[in-house]
Every structure is written in C-alpha cells, then in structure tokens.
Amino acid sequence: MKKVIAILSTLDTKGTETGFLRDQIRELGCDPLVIDIGVVGTPGIEAEITRAEVADLGGISLEELLINPTREKAGPVMVQGATKLLLARIEAGTVHGVLGLGGTQGTTSSCDVMAMLPYGFPKIMVSTLASGDTSNFVGIKDITMMFSVSDILGLNPVTRKILGNAAAAACGMAQSSSSLTVEKTEKPLIGISNLGVLTRGTIEAMKYFEERGYEVIVFHAVGSGGRAMEQMMKEGIIGAVFDYAMGEIADDVWDVLRAGGPERLTVAGKLGLPQVLCPGGAEHLGILVEHNVVPEAYKNHKYVFHSPAVFVPRLNAEEMVLVADDICKRLQHTKGNAVFMLPKQGVGTYSTPGSVLHDPVADEAFFARLREKLPDTIELVERDTYAEDPVFVKEAVDRLIALIEG
C-alpha cells in the first residue's frame, strides 16, 4: 500500500503551491491527501477533504462560519476538525505523514493540529516563520520546521525546490520502518529529567537502570523537556520517573529561561506513577543575556555563565525558600508511591563545596523548608553527599525500582 501524506493548506491563498506539492508527492510514489483548512475565498484547487467537511468535523458548518467570518472564530473550528480527521485516519493506518504550508495563520493552525498527533508520526511545517523563534509552534511535539525562504505566494525556482525538499522529507519519513512502540510490561519505560550540572549523575543512573533491565528516556529540563516528559506520562509512554532536575521549578518562579509551566511536577502524582525526586539544579536560575553581561538585578549574587548567553545566578536563602514552597505546593498531588532524595552537599555541579555557587546557608534554608512542607505522603531521604555521587544515584535508582516492583 502506498504511503499517504496529508497536506494542510488554505487553498484560497495557496492553491497553486499546494497543487505543486501534491504533484511532487505523487512523483515520489506516495499518495497526497489535501485537506483545505481555509474558510473564506475560493479554493484554487480541489481538495480531497473540503473545507466544508473540516468545518463539520469541527462542530460548526462552513455556512455558519461564513456569517461575519473572523479568524478567532474559524481557526479553532478548522483545527478541531482537521485534528479529528487525522487522528481517526492515523488510528486506522490510512495516513502516514502530515505536511503543512503557511504564513502566520497557516503555521499557527497547522502546528496546533500537529501538536495533537502522536509522537513519532511524521510532521513537517513549511513556514515563512521558521527562521525565528519557533517554540510557540513546535511546543513539546516533534514538529520539523522548514523555512520557506520566500513568501509562500506563487511558484519560482526557490519555492519549487523548497516544496520539493519538503515532499521528499515527508515521503522519506513515512517510508521509514522504525516505529515508536512501547510494550506494556512489568518494566515500564522510565523518564529522567536532566541538566548539564547533573549529566554525570544521569549517565550513572542510565547505566544502573540498564543493568536492571530497564530502558530510559532522558529529557533536557529546560522547560520544553520537562513538559514533554510529562506529556509522555499522560500518553502512557512513560510509566515511572526519576525526576532528577528541578531547575524548571526555580525558573518558573522567576519566569525565566527554563520555566516548566504550572503543570510541571504534578503529573506523575496525579497519575500515581512511581517517582523518585531530587531537586537538582534548583539552586540557580538560567537567564538569557547579552554575551557575558551581568544583569543589574543580580550583581550582588554569586553567579557563573553557563555559556556566554546563559547567565546563572545563585539564589540566596530567602529566594531558595520560595523555590521550596513552590516544589511542595506542586507535590500536593502526590499521594504516595514517591521518594524525595535530598543531597545535602550540593544539588548540582555548581553548588558542591568549593564550587563557584556553593552557599551552605542558602542550601540549609532550602532543605529546612522542604522538610517542613513536603507532603507526608512522600518519603524524604537525606544523604550527606552531592547529587552526582554514584552512591547517591544508585540508591535513587534502587528506590525507584523498588517502587515499581514492590
């Protein structure tokens, strides 16, 4: 059976370009499925799935949307309809990849649809916005962004080549024999959150889990990583978690680089998944700055530059208490099946004794607040060592496996 590539496009403004893309997909041996997510205007080509069909699936007829039409009203309807359509066909095995075309509106709508599709399913977005900050479009899903270079408005030597590349990429992804499948066994896939200040410890944890027959998936805890880990918990991909890095919580309190969002650190508890926690990297912030420029607000703090553009200030005792309060508030959802590991000699490379961000007074304020406010449903284990100590890491691994197998 030929692979089917769905194309998300507004055919009133991108009919010619979509037609060319459809031809390219056919030449590559796949079948195109054009889905019109436009509302106003006249489609430039005929779609396999019309805008009227998409609107009906979204819950409002096209005729109703065309009464005083607005993007605010029409966009969510077309996104919902296209999402419902694609999920059904993915489940049935009749669509094998999706490719979107768009400027501002088309990129937003297409990526909103792609964000609802399963991890591993091929998703490519050809966009005029792909050379800038794409975080609002990609979010925590595996969306491949391709910069269109020119506006997607008419065919020319550049757009023909870019669209040809996009078609080849989509068809190639769809033809891949690899798949994302996680078998339900007594040994679930384990999620690990990690930061650069914990990488040596994470490597140790990976080794110990592997020795015990477990497979792990590591997430860079810079905001998107933690959220992706928790989304995979919701989707049943991850069945247990070693939440080793909590810099996303500290950054969320100050709304800076690694902010994990309000749901971070709540999902495993709500789902009742086995979890071992460690406040790795929670003693400092990550702040984007001009290269090697210290922000005025942090000149009285200890600090280091993680890279020329990432400034890392050490939080003081008062600030550490605020982080502890936030951690404990989020963990109120955890009603058991959890262990909190506290390494009293440093929660990351920067804050161990003799290191640039070492501050035992701030650490003790942090630890004292955690002892005071951590929910009684979570076992607290304190060790007089540092977060990357192999002995500490092995105990954390052993405790998580005990929760899983107990």
ABEGO torsion letter per residue (X at the ends): XBBBBBBBBBAAAAAAAAAAAAAAAAAAGBBBBBBBABABEBBABBBABBAAAAAAAAGBBAAAAABGBBAAAAAAAAAAAAAAAAAAAAAAGABABBBBBBBAAAAAAAAAAAAABBBGBBBBBBBAAAABBAAAAAEABBBBBBBAGBBBBEBBAAAAAAAAAAAAAAAAAAABABBBBBBBBABBBBBBBBBAAAAAAAAAAAAAAAAAGBBBBBBBBAGAAAAAAAAAAAAGABABBBBABAAAAAAAAAGBAABAEAABGAAAAAAGBBBBBBABGAABBBBBBBBGBBBAAAAABBBBBABAABBBBBBBAAAAAAAAAAAAAAAAABAEGBBBBBBAAEABAAABBGBAABBAAAAAAAAAAAAAABBAABBBBBBBBBAABAAAAAAAAAAAAAAAAX
